[in-house]
C-alpha cells in the first residue's frame, strides 16, 4: 500500500495552490511602495502569510509539487516590497513631521510649476 502512495505522488506533480497569488502580490507590493507605504506593507504581509502556508505544504512532500521556484520568487519580492514600504513610510513620517502637510503641498506645487515651465 505504501508503494502505491509513492507511485501516485511521483506521477502527479501538482502546483502549489497559492504560488501564483504570492508572486502577483509580491510584484504589486513593490509597485505600490510609493503609496505612503501602507498598501505595500499590507500586500507584502498577505503574500508572506500565503507563502508560509505553501512552504509548509511543500516541505511535507517536495516531490509532489512543481512550482516551488515561483513561490520562492514571490516570497522574495514580498520581502522587498515590505522593506521598501517601511522605508517609504518612515520617510513620509519624517517629511510630514518636518515640513507638515502644507509644506509638502507647497513643494509639490513648486515642482509642478517648474515642470510646466519647461
N, C-alpha and C positions, 0 to 999 in steps of 0.2 A: 504494500500500500504506500510506503514511503517513496518507492521508485516512481509510482505514477504521479505523485505530487511534484517531485523534482522534474519529471519529464514534462508535466504541464507547465511548470514555471519557465523552463527553458524555451518552450515553444511560443509562449505568449509574452512578448515584450510589450508591456503596457506603457503608456505615458503617465507621468506624474500628474495628478489632477489639477494642481494649481501652478504648474511651471510657467505656462503662458501668461497667466494673470500676474504672477510675480515679476516676470520680465517686463510686461507692459506698465505695471505700477512703478517699477524701478526707473524706467525711462521717463515716465511722466513726472516722477518726483524730482528728477534732475531738471527737467524743463520748467517746472514751476517753482524753482528755488527762489526766484526773484519776486514772488508774490508775498512779501513780508515774511517768508519762511514757513508760515503755518501750513499751507497746503502741502508743501514738500515734505514736511515732517510727518504729517498725518498719513499721506500716501506711502511714504517710506516705511513707517511703522507697520502699516497694514501688510505691506509686501513682506516685511521681515517675519511677521507672525505666520503668514501663509507659507513662507519658505521653511520656517522651523517645523511646521506640521509635515510638509512634504519630505524634509530631510530625515525626520524620524521614520517615515514610511519607507524611504529609500534605504536607510541603514538597516532596517529589519530584513530586507530582501533585495540586495542590489542587482541581482541577476534578472529580476522581473521588470525593471524599468529602463527605458532607453533615452530619456531626455533630461538626464541629470545636469548636463552642461548648460542648458538654457535656464534651469533653476538656479544654478550657481552664479551665472552671469546676472540674472535678475536680482539675486541677493546682494551681489557686489554693487550693482547700480543703486539699489535701495539704500545701502550703507552710505554711498557717496552722496545721494540725494538728501539723506537725513543730516549728514555733516554740513553740506552746503546750506541747507535750510537753517540750521542752528547758527552758522556763521553770519548769514544774511540777517537773521532775526536779531542777533546781538548787535550787528552794525546798525540796523534800523532803530533799535532801542537807544543806542549811543547817539545817533543823529537826532532823534526826537528829543532826547533829554538835553542835548547841547543847543540845538537851534530852535526847537519847538516846531509845531506843525506849520505855523505861519512862516517861519524862516525857510522851511523846506519848500513850501509853495512858492515863496518869493524866488528861491534859487531855481525852481523849475520854470517859472515864468521868464526869468532872465536867460536861461538856456534856450527856451523856445524863441525868444526874440533874436538871439544870436543865430539860431538855426534858420529862422525865416529871413534874416537879413542876407544870408549867403545864398 
